[in-house]
């Protein structure tokens, strides 16, 4: 899936200390996630009969991946002193994580990391 591939490339560029390239791939991953969500049937658009359990499960898994992509992207933004954008991106990461298949322990750890990050930003 493109979301995962772009996210993995972004993290690789981060590890290579190439933040500009990483930012591009983070943005590509987020765009691919949003595109996927725009194309997916939803429960509130009259297509509820078309939404299978596997669709819901896939979206929950994708939300977990997207949450981590947003979290890592926030780190990229912070390194560029883009504090306001980083705050917004971490808020999105939390919403995605809370509506995902992320294991409870991982969710709690992510919530704590973001909370600690916000304390440092204030």
C-alpha positions, 0 to 999 in steps of 0.5 A, spaced: 500 500 500 502 506 498 501 509 505 506 504 508 511 505 502 511 512 503 511 512 510 517 507 510 521 512 505 520 518 510 523 514 516 529 512 511 530 519 509 529 521 517 535 516 519 539 519 513 539 526 516 535 528 510 529 532 513 527 535 506 526 529 503 523 525 509 517 531 509 516 530 502 514 522 503 511 524 509 506 529 506 505 523 500 503 518 505 498 523 508 496 524 501 495 517 500 491 516 506 486 521 505 485 519 498 484 512 500 479 515 505 475 519 500 474 513 496 472 508 501 464 507 502 462 510 509 457 508 514 453 515 514 453 516 506 447 511 505 452 506 503 452 502 509 450 495 506 457 496 502 461 497 508 464 490 510 467 488 516 474 487 512 473 494 510 472 496 517 478 492 519 482 495 514 481 502 515 482 501 523 489 498 521 490 504 516 488 509 521 494 506 526 499 506 520 497 513 519 497 515 526 504 513 526 506 517 520 503 523 523 507 522 529 513 522 526 512 527 521 510 532 527 518 530 529 520 532 522 516 539 523 519 540 530 526 539 527 524 545 522 521 549 528 514 549 525 511 548 532 504 550 530 504 545 524 507 540 529 501 541 534 496 540 529 499 534 526 500 530 533 492 532 534 491 528 528 495 523 530 491 522 536 485 522 533 487 516 528 490 512 533 484 512 538 480 510 532 484 504 530 486 497 531 492 500 535 494 495 541 492 498 547 499 499 550 501 502 544 496 507 544 497 509 551 505 509 549 503 514 543 498 518 548 504 519 553 509 521 548 504 526 545 502 529 551 510 529 553 511 533 547 506 538 548 508 539 555 515 541 552 512 545 546 508 550 551 
